[in-house]
Amino acid sequence: DDKEDDYLIALVKIRHPSSESNNDDRHATIKSAQVIEDYQTVRSIYINSQSLASNELPKFARSAVKTLPTFHTDIIHDEKDFWKLVETWQMLCNTIRQSKRTQLNSIVNELSVSVAMQAKGPLELPVKRKNLPSDVQRQLKGIEEHASRDFIELGMDPVLDFQEILELKDHKDRVEKLAGMIQRERSRLEAKESLIRAFLEEELAG
């Protein structure tokens, strides 16, 4: 960004950690199995679903997710080892964020250079946004805002959700919070996989 004197302004919404706790040991066992199953499914989809991975991630990110470790359900019940799973999921969130940022930068740079090349005179690199036509600047801003909204809806923020986990006092609440995050990503990926399969089947039928 060329406007070095600008400050970013954010609207902050206070997040209230859940205080509910479940003392049912059988339910806790089922929950721990579900968390690990969801995690392993997400890991498997990112590693093995080539059509989805190539659509979601650049090459560097595809290589990164292949190094994600596997876990056993015992890790859920160990309050100390549990943080290894939390840290791994945060690493995945960071990887996804970086991949989305890379894709966005590629689109913005390609459009900026394309427009700059149409102007008279030598091409100056890097292209300064303030030198682009106002309509192009608005277009770039719209692209960035749309990408930001998409990422928020993705639910893979590597900061806020994990801050909430840190603030939770009860281990079961932490497990519940992480379980929801992982389950949401599994549902999203499986839905995209279904759409991709339907599209490929339609192409083959056509």
HELIX and SHEET records of a PDB file:
HELIX    1   1 ASP A   25  ASN A   48  1                                  24    
HELIX    2   2 GLN A   50  GLU A   56  1                                   7    
HELIX    3   3 LYS A   59  VAL A   65  1                                   7    
HELIX    4   4 ASP A   74  HIS A   77  1                                   4    
HELIX    5   5 PHE A   82  MET A  117  1                                  36    
HELIX    6   6 ARG A  129  ASN A  131  5                                   3    
HELIX    7   7 SER A  134  LEU A  154  1                                  21    
HELIX    8   8 LEU A  160  GLU A  167  1                                   8    
HELIX    9   9 HIS A  171  ALA A  205  1                                  35    
END                                                                             
